[in-house]
Amino acid sequence: MKRSDTQLTEAKRYHLYTMRKQNTSIREIVKGMGRSHTTLSRELTWNTCLKGYRYQQAQHKVDLQHTEKPKAVKLTRVNIQFQPSGARMG
């Protein structure tokens, strides 16, 4: 799955923010957004502070998480040449 299929985009976070400012229920927002109500509820729970839901801070937090996570290591000849004793390549 692509990241866009599993997580909210910045545009969808902004949409959620504006609709919540208008006191629209989560179930009503879901109808127009095409997401599960639990996804939006979770987003609001994780990213609401004393001042309310902040879509820019939520997006910034997600961006930081993705830049800080470890990257996959690509195998090269240098990586492949090291084999512990008794290991078989097959």
C-alpha positions, 0 to 999 in steps of 0.5 A: 500500500502506498502511504497516501492509502494508509495515512491522511494527506495534508489536504485531508488534514486541513479539510478535517480542521475546517470541518471541525471548526464548523462543529461538523460531526466526525461521521458527517466529515467521513461521508465526504472524505471517504475515510473510516470514522476511526481513522479520523477519530484517531487523528484527532486523538493523537493531534489535539492539544489544549488549543484544539486540532492543529493540522499543520502541527500534525503534518509536521509531526508525520513528516518528522517521523518519516524522515527519522525512521531507518531506511532500508539497506540496499545490498551491494557486493561489499555487503554480500561478500561478508558471510559468517562461517558455515553460512550457505548462499542458496 
